[in-house]
Amino acid sequence: DLFWAAPGAGQAFGVATNFVFQAYEQKNAVWGGMVIFPQTQLREIFEASNLLVDACTGKSTHGIAFIAPPPEFQPCVAAVLFYNGSEEEGKKFYEPLYSLKPLADMTTAMPYDKVNEMLVCTGLCSLDNASK
């Protein structure tokens, strides 16, 4: 917040005045979507998620969310997955989550531009460097 920073926010304050973006053509389809788990598996889901973060090579990202989808509106855990590669490669990478036997698997191969729609719909906002 600039009003906080103006009187002296300390030595680590800076204002970005310019950004340079580099676009990369994404010719191939990517794989991603949502998998749903019962809330009773929360500990195992986070343990698997931590393994996946440690194994990340810049081709993947994922997020964990609590949801209560219709028609039952019962609480459950959703993992939103993205892998810059084929379905086979993605499912192999996400094996720590798939080994927990999700209740529903809504993943699919898709054009890269559809990933943004998927992330907006689920509330996630960053793919880090997954497209590089």
C-alpha positions in Angstrom: 0.0 0.0 0.0 1.6 3.2 -1.1 0.1 5.3 1.7 1.8 3.0 4.2 5.1 3.1 2.2 5.3 6.9 1.7 6.2 7.9 5.3 9.0 5.3 5.2 8.4 1.6 4.8 11.9 0.5 5.5 14.8 -0.5 3.3 13.0 -3.2 1.4 10.4 -1.0 -0.3 10.2 -0.6 -4.0 7.8 0.5 -6.7 7.6 -1.3 -10.1 7.3 1.2 -12.9 7.9 -1.1 -15.8 7.3 -4.7 -16.7 8.6 -6.6 -19.7 6.8 -9.8 -20.7 8.1 -12.5 -23.1 5.4 -14.7 -24.7 6.2 -18.2 -25.7 4.2 -20.1 -28.3 2.6 -23.2 -26.8 2.0 -25.6 -29.8 1.1 -28.7 -27.9 -1.9 -29.5 -25.7 -1.4 -29.6 -22.0 -3.1 -31.7 -19.3 -5.0 -30.5 -16.3 -8.2 -30.3 -14.4 -9.6 -31.1 -11.0 -9.6 -34.2 -8.9 -11.9 -34.5 -5.9 -11.2 -36.3 -2.6 -13.2 -36.8 0.7 -12.3 -34.5 3.5 -11.2 -37.4 5.6 -8.0 -37.7 3.3 -6.9 -34.2 4.0 -3.6 -35.2 5.8 -2.7 -37.6 3.0 -3.5 -35.0 0.3 -1.2 -32.4 1.9 1.6 -34.9 2.3 1.3 -35.8 -1.4 1.1 -32.1 -2.3 4.3 -31.4 -0.4 6.0 -34.3 -2.3 4.8 -32.8 -5.6 6.1 -29.3 -4.7 9.5 -30.8 -4.0 9.5 -32.7 -7.3 8.5 -29.7 -9.4 10.6 -29.0 -12.5 8.7 -26.0 -13.8 6.3 -28.1 -15.9 3.6 -28.3 -13.3 1.6 -26.5 -10.7 -1.3 -27.5 -8.5 -3.5 -26.0 -5.8 -5.6 -27.5 -3.0 -9.1 -26.1 -2.2 -12.0 -26.9 0.1 -15.3 -27.1 -1.8 -18.9 -28.1 -1.3 -20.2 -28.8 -4.8 -23.8 -29.4 -5.7 -26.1 -31.3 -5.5 -25.2 -32.5 -2.0 -23.1 -29.5 -0.9 -20.9 -31.8 1.2 -17.4 -30.5 2.1 -14.6 -32.2 0.1 -11.1 -31.4 -1.0 -10.3 -30.5 -4.6 -6.8 -30.6 -6.2 -6.5 -28.5 -9.3 -3.7 -29.9 -11.5 -1.7 -28.7 -14.4 1.0 -30.4 -16.3 2.8 -29.1 -19.4 2.8 -32.4 -21.2 0.7 -35.4 -22.1 -2.0 -37.0 -20.0 0.3 -40.0 -19.5 3.1 -37.8 -18.2 0.8 -35.8 -16.0 -0.8 -38.8 -14.4 2.6 -40.3 -13.8 3.9 -37.0 -12.2 0.7 -36.7 -10.0 0.8 -40.4 -8.9 1.2 -39.4 -5.2 -2.3 -37.9 -5.5 -3.8 -40.5 -7.8 -2.7 -43.3 -5.4 -5.2 -41.8 -2.9 -8.0 -42.9 -5.3 -9.9 -39.6 -6.0 -13.8 -39.7 -5.9 -13.9 -37.9 -9.2 -11.3 -37.1 -11.9 -12.1 -34.2 -14.2 -8.7 -33.9 -15.9 -8.3 -33.8 -19.6 -5.9 -32.7 -22.4 -6.6 -29.2 -23.5 -5.2 -26.3 -25.4 -3.0 -24.1 -23.2 -5.4 -21.1 -23.4 -8.1 -23.2 -21.7 -5.9 -23.5 -18.7 -6.5 -19.8 -17.9 -10.3 -20.4 -17.9 -9.8 -23.4 -15.6 -7.7 -21.4 -13.1 -10.1 -18.4 -13.1 -13.0 -20.8 -12.4 -11.2 -22.4 -9.5 -9.8 -19.2 -8.0 -6.1 -20.0 -8.7 -4.2 -17.2 -10.3 -0.6 -18.4 -11.1 1.1 -20.9 -13.3 4.5 -19.9 -12.2 6.9 -20.9 -15.0 4.9 -23.9 -16.1 4.6 -22.8 -19.7 8.4 -22.5 -20.3 
